[in-house]
């Protein structure tokens, strides 16, 4: 691995670090905004989140190029951490440590995104149920009950409530 490649990897880790921190911050702020139901702030954070996600996609391509360059130069490994492990120097160990830290932060980003997804899915389901109750005058629709309708067991069909 060349000194130029290590310099580029150092730049990559710096940019990735900044991008991950920005995305994590946006996700945490957006979660707080979801709790407070502040629509205008949510739109602002949605745009910031889109931009951060686009930056991470560009960084993914950069990472792939770094791996391909190292493999072309004869280094073994399918990840940057594996490639750096082939040559133990203070520089490579520092970069490996930084990459491992970035992997842990990425797990935080994934966790924050998962929390947001769960909250929005549950909220959407709840509001769907509320709208359904409103549409049926506060009564649940007979096709959505937990108990099977008596006519369905013998005929296999579904009885519709014509009054609904």
N, C-alpha and C positions, 0 to 999 in steps of 0.2 A: 504494500500500500504506500502510495506516494505522499509526500508532504502536501502537495496541492490537493489531493483527495481528502486528506485529513483536515485541511483548512476549509474546504467546501463543506465537509461534514460538520465542522464546528459552526459554520454559518447556518447550516440547515437546523442544527439543534437549537440555536438561538432563536431563529424565526419560528420553529415549531413550538418552543417554549412560550413565546409571546402569544402565538395564535391560540394555543390551548388555554392559557390563562384568560385570554379575552373571551373565548367561547364559554369557559366554565363560569366566568363572571356574568355573562349574558344569561346563561341558563339559570343561574341562581336568582338573578334579578327578575327574570321572567316568571319563575315559580312564585316569587313574592308578589309580583304583579297579578298573577292568576288568583292568588289568595285574596288580594284586595279588590279584584275585579275592576281594575283601572284600564279601560279599553284603549285610550290614547297611548298610554305608556306601553301597553302590550304590543301595539302596532310598531312602536319604535324599537322595542326589543326584538320583535319578530324580524325586522329588517336587519338589525345588527347580527342576529343569529344566522340569517341567510348569508350575510357577507362573511362571517367567521367560518361557516361550513364550506363556502366556496374556497376560501384561503386554505383550509385543510385538504380539500381535494387537490389543489395545485401542489401542496406539500407532499401529498401521496405520490404524485407523478415524479416529483423531485427525488423522493426516497427510492423509487423504483429505478431511476436513472443512476443514482449513487450505487445501488446494489449491482446493476448491470455493468457499470464501469469497473467496480472492484472485481467482479467475476471475470470480466474480459482480461483484466490484468493478472489473473491467476489466483486471486484470493478465493478461499472456500467459504461457503456459508450462504444461507438463504435470507438472512436478516442482517441488519447492520450490527447488531450485538454479536452475532455469530462471526461475522467477518472481522470485527475488532478483536475477538478472542483468539484469533490465529496468531497475532503478534502482540506480545505483552510488553508495553512500554508505559511510562507515566502518562503520555498523551492518550494512548488508546484506552488505558484503564479509566482515565478521567472521562473520556467520551462515552465509554460503556456505562459508567455510573450515571452519567447524565441521561443517556437513553433509557436506562432502567427506571429512573425517576419519571421521565416523560411517559413511559408505559403505565406507571402507577397513576399518574394524573389522567391519562386517557381513560383508565377504569373509572375515575371520578366523573369524567365527562359523560361516559356511558351511563353511569348510575343516575346522574342528574337528568339526562335525557329520558331515561326509563321512568323516573318519578313523574316527569312532566307528561309523558305519554299516558301513564296510568291515570293521573289526575284528569287529563282532558277526556280520556275515554269514559271514565266513570261519570264525569260531569255531563258529557254528551248523552250517555244512557239515561241519567237521571232526568235531564230536560226532555228527552224523548218520552219518558214515562209520564211526566207532567203534562206534556202536550197531548198525549193519548188520553189521559183522564179528562182534560178540558174538552177534547173532541167528543168524548162520550158522556158528557154531562156529569162527570165525577164517578161514573161506573166503569168497571173494567169490561173490556170487550169479551164476549163469550168464546171467541176463538183463541184468546190468550190465557185462559184459565189453566191452573195446574192439574185439575182433575179432568179426566177424559169425559167427553159428553156421552150420554147414554146411547144415542143413536149411532155413534161412530164405531162402537165395538161390534155391532152386528152387521153394519153395511159397509164399513170402511170409509165412509164419506164424512164430510164435515157439515154440521148444521149451522147455517148462517142465521143471524138475528135480523129479520127483515125490518124491525122497528129501529135499528141502529142507524 
